[in-house]
């Protein structure tokens, strides 16, 4: 049986940094979400996301290819979709997966697991990355560099969306990790890897 570690957190909480660190460890497989949003500078196809165009994402949605999906109306007026496809996970394997999801995505993933006849508590371990709004805003501004008005509007949109789709996950996920400074990131990394090592031992027995 596969195991899935889910990471949930608001924009610029540090979830991507934790995700990247975990992928440096052997025996951990990323679940790469699919999106039609434009690729950002520094991103690569099939690394952060599987990037597809609008026609492709609409075809996939119409043909029920997603375990979970969600849409966001961005500041530019476009609609960006994100989702995990059914062929991204082999539940019959002994693989350990890691994926970034929001609260809606986590609940949809749990529902899918149960529909496959598996127990969600045995398959999924959910963690929430908590970071103050001030720190997240600083990171967003530093990450984006020189901001256009449109980019400022998009950062504001993400913060408002987080209040609806992400913040409430703090009381839903199994574990909470604070990520205000580098030491917090190191602690979270060590704790998660310890838990994953236990999973690996279980799957080998």
N, C-alpha and C positions, 0 to 999 in steps of 0.2 A: 504494500500500500504506500502510495506517495504521501509526503508531508509537505505542507505549504506554510511558509512564514510570510505573513502579510505586514506591510509597513504603511501606516497612515499618519499623515501630518499635514499641517497647513503649508501654504506656499512659503518656501525659503526656511522651513523648519530644520532642514538638514537630512531629510529622508533619502535624498539622492546620494548624499555622501555615504550614509550607512549602507545603502544598496550597493554602491560601488565597492566598498570595502569587503562586503560579504562575497562578492564575485571573485575576489582574489584568493578565496579559499576553495580547495578542491571539493568535489562532490556536492556542490551547490549549483543549481541551474536557475537562470533567470526566466521568469515569465514575462515576455516582452509584449506590452500592450500595443494595439494598433490605433493609429490616429490619422486624421486628415489635416491636422494643423500643420502649418509650414515648419520646416526644419530650421532650428535656430543655429546661430554660429557656434561651432564646436561640437555639434551633434553629428551622429553617424547613423546611417540606415541600419536597422536591426540591432542597434546598441541601446539607445535610450527608448526608442519606439520603432515599430514597423510603420513607416510613413507611406500612406496611400493617398490617391487623389479623391475628389468628391464622388466621382462616379463609382469608384471601387468601394468606398465605404458604404454608399447607398445599396450597392449590390449585396454586400456582406450582411447588412442589416435586414434587407428584404428576405434573404435566404437563411435567416436564423443561425448565423455562423458564430455568434457571440455567446459566451457564458454570461457576461455582464457588459453593459455599455451605458454610457451617459453622454449628454450633450451640454455644451456651454455656449451661450450667446456672448461673443466677445465684443469689446468696445468698438471694433471696426464694423460691426453689424454681421459678421460671418458667424456660422455655426461650426464649432469644432466638436468632433466626436472622439471618444476614447473607449476602448473596450478590449477584453481578453477573449480570444477566439478559443473554440472548443479543442482545436488541434494543438493548442499551446501547452497542454498538460496531459501527461500519460498517468492517469490515476492508478493503473494496474502495475506501474513500476515501483521500484523502491527509491526513486529519486527524491531529493529534498529541493524544493523550489522556493524562490523568494520573489515577491511581487509588491509593487506599490499600488495601493488602491485607496479610494475615498470610502466613506462609510456606506454609501449606497452600493458601491462595488463590492465591498466586503460582505454585505448581507446577501447580495445576489450570488456571490461565490459560495457562500455557506448553503444557500438554497440549492444550488446546482449539485454540491457535494452530497446533500441528503437525497436528492432525486436519483443519484447514482447508487443509492443503497449504502452509503458510508456515513459514519458519525462525524459531524463537523468538529466536535471537540477533540477527536482523535486525529483528525487530518489537518486542521488549521490552528496555527498559533498566531494571534494578532497582537501587534504592538503599536503603541501610539507615541509619536515624537512630539513633545511639548516644548515650545519656544515662545518667549514673550513677543507681543506684537511689535514692540519697539525694535527688538533684535531682528525680527523677520523683515521689517521694513528697511533697516540698514543694509541687510544682505541683499535685498531686492535691488536697492539703488546701486550698490556696489557692483552687483552682477551685471546689470544692464548698461552701465557706463553713461554716456551722454544720452539723455532721454528726450525723445520727441513728445509732443503733447499726447499723441496716440498711445505711446508706451506708458506714459504716466496714467492715462485712463485705464489701460489694461491692468496695471498693477493694482489700482483701486478696485477694479472689477473682481480680481482674484481674491482680494481681502474680503470683500462683501460675500463672495461665493463661499469662501472658507467658513464664514459664520453659519452658513446653511448646511453645507455638505461635509464639513470636516470637523469643526470644533466639537460637535456633539459625540464624535467617535471616542473622545477621551474617556467617557464613562462606559463605553461599550467594549473597548479592546481589553485584552487580558492583562497586558503590562503597559506601564507608562514610563518613558524615558525622557529626562530633561536634556535639552541640547542648547545651552546658552554659550558654552565656551568649549575649547578643544578637549579639555579634560573630560567633559561630559560625553563627547563623541567617543573618546577612547574607552570610557566605562561601558557605554552601550555596546560598543563593538565587542569587548571582551565577554560581556554577559551573554549576548546573542550567540556568539561562537561557542560558548560553553554549552548552551542549550542545544545547539545544532550538533555538537559532538555527541551529546547524549542520544539524539535522534539517530545519528549514524551508527552508534553502538547497538541501538535497538533493532535497526534494520539488518544488521549483520548477524544477529543471534538466531 
